[in-house]
Amino acid sequence: LLGASTETLYRLGLGSTLVGRSHECDYPPACLTLPCISRPRLDVDAPSSEIDEAVRVHSAAGEPIYKLDDAIISELNPDLIIAQDHCRVCAITPNEMNSSEVCSRIRQVIVKPSTLSDCLNDVTTIANAMGYPKRGQALKETLVQRLDRVRELSAGVVSDSHNYKKPRVALLEWCDPIMGCGYWLPELVDAAAGVALHCPPPGGATPTISFQNLLDSKPDVIVFALCGFGLTRAATELTQSWGQEKFNQLKSICNGRIFVVDGNYLINRSGPRVVESAEALAEAIHPQLQGHFGHFGTDMLSSLDHAVTLVNSGKVTGATKDRPIPFQEKSEAALVSAIAQPKCEPDEIVEEQLHSLRTGDLLHAFALNSTANQARWCSADRFEAVLKSHNDFCRLLSETAKITKIEKADGMATISVNFPEQEGKSSTDLVWTMISEVTDGQESAMWRTEKVGIAH
């Protein structure tokens, strides 16, 4: 029930064992002949802003974004289901499976890729579950060796070039609203000898930023890897959401070094093609490596201008997805009206979380995260460990911060927080993304922290 896991099974030589797939599984193309056992509850072909709104409405209402087809699953009678517990937006999660009487009777393997190491380890997890541990170890070793080669070549470009520093890279996962990069994506930039901007510590959730944040960070390279979108779909969304004026502003700060990558096949997919993702980023980041791995100039990676030219010529790139039509159960308006409004303001929850972090009450601070955010961190202990390991986020544990800006609309809020300059420490701005969420046992919604990012 995860495209990355379907790819892994084929790479292990076990594609013939598959009896069904999810609506997002699309590679290799042979998998499209399998029965589809899930479908979305939203229009995945809608504009990016509408997709984002639909996801937030369903999430705030405690509603799943996808639904399983129990009748088909029962007919297929699988021995094993492979699913993920990483992202409620990307694919079916254990919550959806727990609501399925059929799935509850079938053995399950749940992967939870948050870091690059997790992505690689999932290869052996799946191979072990299938009874082929040696194949899994061999494939993982191959992937690690190829990633090491990307690191070696990219680092060599930096060390061999006079006055050439690691480029500062804005790798963006979404365009409306604008989202930076999270989970394993910053590690891919690092493997390609770049410095990732607008990102959390490794394994952390993707932050939401403003266009001004993007401009102020003055990236050397901008790479659009819109999640689930091929080159031309991404270029279409960017053109409609941003327009030529914003393109020109971006070009002026990074000397026109703006690229679009297929964010469906690469970058956002946690399977074996994390290697190709690192290769594509190396080609985008370093002119000296452009074309070296064979991605630039293909449907996997191009300049923004070329991607727009493809759109204007009528060409469509990317995967052929064979999805059932979305379930039509409730209108978004009905969902919104069914949610009682929070009784407090989002900045009050941020203040409460800041105080809890500063005074050492990590359990309470962790509890103020959204349900999905808590699932990403797994536990308050891991939450604390990640905060301590990051130069900026560690300040949350000891210093007093000030809320500087509050923006709120449609069940979502953005809260800007500043740590003032201190001896040996520069001023730091963080951005809280808050969502209005209803959890079990609550009659009304509560503001909760969905993610925190650095406003560069």
Secondary structure, DSSP 8 states (H G I E B T S, - for coil): --HHHHHHHHHTT-GGG---B-TT--SSGGGGGS-B-EEESS-TTS-HHHHHHHHHHHHHTT--SEEE-HHHHHHH--SEEEEESS-TTTS--HHHHHT-TTGGGSEEEEE---SHHHHHHHHHHHHHHHT-HHHHHHHHHHHHHHHHHHHHHHHHHHHHSTT----EEEEESEETTEE---TTHHHHHHHTT-EE-S--STT----EE-HHHHHHT--SEEEE--TT--HHHHHHHHHHHTHHHHHHHHHHHHTT-EEEE-TTTSSS--STTHHHHHHHHHHHH-GGGTTTTS-BTBTTEEEHHHHHHHHHTT---S-----------S-HHHHHHTS---SS-HHHHHHHHHHHHHTT-HHHHHHTB-HHHHHHH-SHHHHHHHHHHSTTGGGGGTS--EEEEEEEETTEEEEEEEE--BTTB--EEEEEEEEEE--TT-SS-EEEEEEEEE--
